[in-house]
Structure formats: C-alpha cells, structure tokens
Amino acid sequence: MRLRLHLCLVPVALAMSAARARSQSYLFVWAGGRDGSEFVATIDARPASATYGRVLASVSTGTTGVPHHTELSLGPSGHLLANDFHAGRTWLFDLHEPLHPHILASFGDVAAYSHPHSFLRLANGRVLSTFQYRATADDASRLEGTAASAMSAPGDSMMRMESMPSHVTGGLVEMDERGHPYFAGSAADTTIADRRLYPYSVLPIPALNRAISTTTDMDHADTVATSEWIQLWRLSDLELLHSIALPAGPRGDENRFTGEPRLLADGRSIYIHTFSCGLYLLRNIEKDSPSATLVKTFDGDDCGVPILTGHYWIQTVPALHGLVALDIRDPQHPRARFDLVQVAHGARVGGKQVRNVGAQGHAQRQQAADHGQHHADCDDRETPAIHPRDVRCEAGVDRHGVRKST
C-alpha cells in the first residue's frame, strides 16, 4: 500500500511520572493510502530506543480519502483535530495515551460552512477554524467524487482534481472541538470585485481583538483564483473589517496564494508567507489603514509552510531542496543566515562538512573540526544550533540571490 503521509506531523514530548524518570517522545502521523483507510499512527521518536522510528500504535477512521490538515500541536488533554479536506470531514482524536489512541468524535459541515482547513485553540477553550466554502450539496458531491477518482488514479491526487465550477466563499467559525458552533462570519466581501475568497489559515490576536486570515483555494483545479488577499476580522464577533490585496514584487507574482500568518515578537506585527515564495510584513492591523510590505522573495515559485521559532523564520524552499533561515529581529529587513540544503541526503546535527557558495555559485567544501567552525564565509554567531552537512551561507547575498560586492 502506498501511503500519502500528511505534511504536518505532530511531535510530542510527554513527561512521565516520577516513578519513570525518563521521558517519552512520540510523533503522531495523520495518513492514508489508496487501498486502506485513513489513520493516526504513533511513532517512537526516541533516538536511543530499540523501536525508534517504528509505529507503536494506530487508530483508523474506517474511511478512505485524502488526509490533509491537523492542528500544529496537541490541544488540551492530548486532543487533536485532523481533517480529510476533500471529504469535508474532521475527526477529533484522543492521543493523551499515545499507545492507546482513539476517536472521540467526527463532524462535517458547521454553521452552513464546509471543508475546514485550519484549527486554532482560543484561551476560552473554543476553536477558531477556517472553512473554505459555503456548504452546498453540489460542492460536497463534486469534491468527494474527485477525491475518490484521484485515489484510484496514478499520480498525485492533490494535483489531479477535475476542473469544476468555482465554489461559494466560506468563512470563519468559532466552535467547540466537537464541531458545535457558537458564531460565524462570512468571508464574502462586496466591496471588492474578486469573488474567489476562500479562507485558508487564520491567526487570532486577542490582545488587539483581531484575526488575520489568508485565502488560498485548496481546489488545485481552480486556475482562476490568484489568492493574493488577506482578510482582517474583529475577533470578538467575527465581523469582516478589511480585505487587503498583497502588493506584487519585482517578479510580479510573489503575492499570490497567501499562506500562513505568524505573530511577531512585538505582538502587533505579522509575517505572512505566500506559496509563491513571498514574505510580507503586515502592520497597523488595529487601525483603519493596515499596511503590507514585501520584505523577502525566496527562490522558486512554490514555497512550503514556514516555522517561526524565537527570532528566526525557517522557510521551506523546494527549489533549493532545503530550508532558509532568516534572522527577523528587524522585521522590515530580515537577514539571511544560512540555507540548509539537501537536508534529506545524510545531513547530521554537528556535521563535519560545510558548503560555501562563491560569487559564481560554485561550491567549496571544507572540513570543520566541530559545528562551531562552519561559518567560514558567514557572520553566523547568532545562528540556531542546526548544522547539517550541506550549509549554503547567505550572508552578503541580497534578496534576489545576487552576492553583494565588498
């Protein structure tokens, strides 16, 4: 059986009782295959364990589909929301005992909206979720039928959806973790001409009574939507306040397919990445005239989901077959620290070799006695302690990848 593993895996470190001094680490995987049902698997993530990397337990939904998004971390009591996007169905898993996972509930449409994508836990114990479409019988039958045909056809199912009419704009829903709604707000905006607004991801900012959502359509057959919009909401009642088109950059399309919003250290500024490899700084969201500025363009035109950790932005860049790390202490001027290139090919923490890129782009290898010596061509004193075998330093490289003269 060929598995389609969900891209957002959930690592969890569980501190055990005092009687068991050591800790347990697990990786939960939301997956499925053409010939079997969807399931969550518990994988041993302890490097020193005899069962490291093995599946220790699993629980099946009993359905066959296309597993997609989950929460980025476990909720209270070890609960996890995960959805089959094409089926428009979401499951609530209880993973507080990793070796005995089970399903607590499942749900479909909520508050007349369908096909949820992202789930964010709120301080009041509720969940804020994006729903891409307004619920219609036509949408449900077309997406379920497409998913079924994709699972039985060769190639990537996410990229083989049949052409279909545009959907009806969805919205945001505040609900409990079992899918019972409290209130909702539509993302439809009559003040702009674009009607292809499909809530993708959302960032609640309770201190400012705001939420920020992005608008990329998960229907890959939709070749019309450019999804350059972000939307600002009043968090307390989910009233839509503004729809803002991100400005294009020098390449002309960096603003397309808005992805993940992340709150920065000041608690007021937001970075938003696009799947077209742009990075935007959003400010003044509590005012009548928010601003959005392009601050970085990455290589290629198909970038993945980023990670914000401390004052570093880690961006997945398929064109490099690796990652790019940015120092974002000055959000208006992020500094490229290094690229982690070809991480999948034998990279090791504390690696012994480094790759520095010269002016003509050719690689020079040098041996390093320890990981503290790998910055021969970079100002790397503040770089996170991740030192793979192949490191392409970007100090002295401008936002377009051109090395600055010295």
N, C-alpha and C positions, 0 to 999 in steps of 0.2 A: 504494500500500500504506500503510495506517495503522499506524504503529509504536506499540508500547507500551514506552516507554523506562523502564528501571529507575530507581528514585528515588535509589539510592545510587551516584552516579558516582564514579570513581576518578581524581582529578587526580594527575599525577606530574611532577616536575621532574627531568630527567636531566642530570647534569653530564657533558659530553663530554670527550674527551682534550684535552691542552694544545695540540695542533695545531689544535683547533677551540675558540677562546677563548669563543665564545658558548655559551649553554645552550639546551637544547631543552625545551619543556614540552608535555605531551600530556594529553588527557582520554580515559580509556577508558570506553566505554558498553556496558553489557550490555542488549541489546534484542531485539525480535522483532516480528512482525506476523502478521495473520490469514492472509495469502497467501504468507508466506515463512518461512524457518527462523530460529531464534534465532542471534544472532551477537554477537561483541565487535567494536566499532569503535574505531579510533584517530583522535582528532580533534586537529587542530592548535590548541593553546591559547596560541600566541604572538601577542599583540595586534598586533605590528609586522609579522607575517608576511603575505605576499600570499595565503597559503592559510588564514589564521586562520578557525577555525570550520568548516573543511571536513573530511570524512572522508578520511583518507590511506591507510588500510588496514583490512581486516577479516578475520575468520575465522568461518566458520559451523559450527554443531554438526550441521547436517543434519536437525534435528528442529524440529517446530513445537509451541510450547507457550506458557507464561506465564513469561517471565524474572522472577526476583524478586531474591533477596538475593545480595550478594557480600561478600567481606572489605572492610573500610573503607579499607585501604591495601594496597599490594603486599607480598607476602611475600618471603622470601629469593630472590635470583636473578631477581626480577621475576615471580614466580608469583602467580596469582590464582585463588581458588576462587569459583565462581558457580553458583547453582542455579536450576533450574526447579522451583519448590515443588510445584505441582500434580502434576507427573510424578514427583516424588521423586527427581530425577536431578541430580547435581552434576558439573561439569566443572572440570578444572584446566588453566588457560591459562598459556602461557609468553609473557610480554609484555616480556621484558628487551630485546628488539629491537622497539621499538614499531611499526616499519614492516613487520615480518615476524612478526605474532602467529601462534601455532599451539597446538593442543590436545595436552596431554601424556597425559591420562587422563580417565576418567569413571567414576562409580560410583553405585550405587543404595542399597539398604539396607546398614546397617553394624551389626554386633553385635546383630542382631534388632530394630533400630530403623529407622524410616523417616521421610522428609520432614524433612531437616535444615534449620535456619534460619540460625543464626549460626556463624561460624568465628573462633576466636581463636588466634593463634600463641603457643606457650609457649616459654620460654627453652631447653627441652631439644630444641627443633626439632620437636616434635609440635604437633598441632592439637586444641584443645578445641572441641567442637561440640555444639549443642543439636539433638536430634531430637524432633520434636513427638509422634510416635506410636509405639506398638509395631507392628512390621511384621506386617501381615496381608494376605492376598490380597484380602480384601474391601475394605480401605482403599485399596489400590493401584488396583483396578479402578474404584472409585467416583470417586476424585479424578481419575484420568486421563480418565475418561469425562466428568466435569463440565468439566474444562479444555477438552476438545475441543469440547463443545457451546457453551461460552462464547466460544471463539474464532470460531465461525461465527455467533454471535448478535449483534445490535446491543447497544450499551451497554457498560458497564464490566464486564469479565469477572470481576474480583475481587469484584464485588458481586452476581453473578448465579448463584452456585453453588446447585444444587438442595438442598432440605432432605435431610439424611441423618442416620442414627443417629450417636450420639456415638462418638468414637474411643477407642482404648485408650491410656492415658498412656504417653508416651515417656520419654526420659532424656537423660543426658549421656554423651558418648563421647570418650575420648582416643584419637587415631588419628594415622597419618601423613597427609600431604597427598593421598595417593592412595586414602584410604579404608580402609586396613588397620588394624584396631583393636588397641589394647593392653589396655584395660579399659573398663568402662562401669558406670553406675549408674542405677537406675530412679528416676523422679520420683514414682512412686506412693507415697502416704503413708496408711497405715491408721489413723493417729492423728487424722485429721480426716474430716469427713463428705463434703466436696467431692471428687468423683472426676474432675472435669474440670480436670486439671492438665496443661498441655501446654507443655513448655519452649520458650521463645521466644528470649530473648537471655541471654548469660552473661558474667560478669566474673570472671576468675581473679585472686586476690590471693595470690601465692606467699609473700610475707613473713609472712602470717598463716595460711598453709595453709588458705585458704578460697576458695570460689567462690560467687557470687551469681547466681541465675537468675530470670527472670521467666516468666509463664505464660499469655500471651495466645494463644488459638487462632487460627491463620491461616485456619481454615474460617469464612468470614463467615456461613455459613448456621447456625452454632451460636449460637442466640439465648438459650441457657440459661446458658452459662458466663459468669460475671462477672469471672473472671481477676483478682481482687484479691490474689492470692497471690504472694509471693516465696519462694524456697527457698534455704537455706544448706547448703553441702556442704563436706566435708573434701576439699580438692583432691588430696591425695596418693593417695587410693584411690576418690574419687567416692562416698563414703558420704553419704547424705542425713541432715542433722542436725536441721533445723527447717523447717517450713512456716509462714510468718507472713502473716496477712491484714492488708493495709494498712488503717488506720482511715479511715473516711469523714470528710469535712469538712463545713462548713456547708451545702454544696449537696446532699450526700448520696450523690454518686456519683463524686467525684474519684478514688477509689481503684481504679476499675475499669480493666481492660485494662492491666496492668503492662507497661512497655516496655523502655527502655534503662537499665541501671545504669552509673554512671560513678564511678571512684575519685577522691576529692578530694585536695587538696594534703597533708593530714596523713598520707596513706597508710593510714588506718583508717576514715574516714567515707565513705559512699557516697550519692550522689544517685540517685534512681530516678524517672523520669518515667512518667506514665501517658498512654495515648491519650485518656483522659477529661479531660486538661488539669490534672492534679495534679502537684506536685513534692514528693517525700518525702525526708527525711533519715534514713538508716539508720546506727545506731551500735552499738557493743559487739558486733560480729559474732563476736568471738573468745570471748565469754562465753556463759553458759547462757541469759541473758535479753536478747537483742538488742532494740533499741527502734527504732520507726519513727514519724516525726512529719511531718505535713503542714506544709510551710513556704511554699507558694505555690500559688494557684489562678489559672490563666490564663483569658482569655476563651474562651467556647465550650465545646464538649464533644467535640472531635475534633482533638487536637493531634498534630503530627508528630514526627519524630525530632530530638532536640536535638544540639548540639555543645558540648563543653566545651573552652575554649581559655584557658589561663592561669587568671586568677581571674574569668572571665566565662562565664556559661551563656547560650548562644544558643538560644532556643526557637522553633520554627516554630509559628505560630498561625494556622490557616486563617481563623478568624473575623475576624482583622484583615487578612487578605490580606498578611501580613508576618511579621516576626520581633520577638521581645522579647529584650533584652539585660539580664541580671542581674549585678550585682557580688556575688560569693559569698564574699568574704573572711571574712565571718561567715556560715557555712552555715546557722545557725539563723535568721538574719534576712537573707535575700537582699534586696538593694536594686535596684529597677528603675531602670536608667539611661536607656534610651530604647527606643522601638519603631521599627523600620524598616518603614514602612507603604507598601504598593503598590510594592514594590521592582521588580516586573515592568514598571512603566509609566514608563520613561525615567529611573530613578534613576541618579545618577552619583557616583562617588567624588569627594570635594571639591566637592559640589554647591553651587549658589548660592542655593538657597531652603530654608527650613525651615518646618515646620508645628508650632505650639504649640497644645496643647489647653487651652482655658479651663475655668472652673468648670462651664459649661453644656454642654461638649463641642464647642462650635463652634470652627472652625479660624481662626487668624490667620496670614497669610503675611508674611514679612519677607525682605528681601534681605540677604544676607551677603556681605561683601567677600571672605571666604575661609572655609574649613571650620572655622577656629578660632573663628568668631563665631556658630556655630549654636546655642550653649547659652543663649540669652537667657532661657529660662524654666526651666533645669535646672542643677543642680550637676553639670557634665559634664567636669570637669578630668581624670578618670581614664578616660573613655570610650574604647573602641578607636577607631582611626582609620578608621571606616567612616561616611561622611557622605552619605547619599543625599538625593535631592531632597525627599522627604517623611519628616520625622522627628517622631514624636509622643513628646515627653518625658514621662516618668512620675514624675519627682521630685515628691514631695508627693502621690502617689497611693497609696492603700492597696491591699492585696492583692485587694480586690474591685473595684478600678477607681474608687473614690469618692475625689474630691480632698479632702485633709485641710484643715481650716480653719487659718488662720495669724493 
